[in-house]
Amino acid sequence: MTTHFITAEIEINDQQEAIAKAVEQELSKHGEPLRWAITSVKEESVEQVKTAIVEAVVTCK
């Protein structure tokens, strides 16, 4: 089993439960998430789209 540090950009909305689910779903593409944190949020004012920058540690078999 190996661990990897990854950074991902994930589109989010204002619902807290949906944010966590979206982050975990995206991270599961890279392995089993051990821990993750949203380190910043970019907001596109024209399109009203928010993108979370997530840093995570995942494990892979």
N, C-alpha and C positions, 0 to 999 in steps of 0.2 A: 504494500500500500504506500502511495506517495502523496505528499501534500503539495499544493500549488497555491501561490498568491495570485489572484486575478483582480482586474479592474473591469467593470462593466458599466455601460450607459443604458438606463432603462427608463422608458416613458412612464410617468406616473400621473395619478389624479389626486384629489384631495381626500379620498377615503383611506383612512389608516389601515384598515384590514386588507384592502385591495393592494396597497403599496407593499405590504409584507408578502402577500401571496405572489405578486408579480416578481419581486426580487428573488424569492425562493425558487420560483419556477424557472427563471432565467439562469440562476446559479446551478440548478440541477442538471443543466445541459453540459456543465463542465465537471461535474462530480458531486459528491455529497458535501453540502456546506457544513463546515464546522462553526464558523462565525462570520458575520458580515456587518458592515456599517455603511450608512449613507454619509459620504464625506462632503458632498456639495450638491446643489441643485441649480440647474441652468433653466431659465425661463425665456421662451421665445414669445415676446410681447405681441407680435403680429398674429401668430397662430394659437396663442394661449396654451402652448404645449410646455409641460415641465419634464425635464430629463434629470433623473437622479444619477449621480456618479457613485457607484458602489465599489468598495474594496472588500475582498473576501478571501478566506482561506477555505479551500475545498480538498477533499481526499479522493483519490482515484485508485482503483484496483489495478 
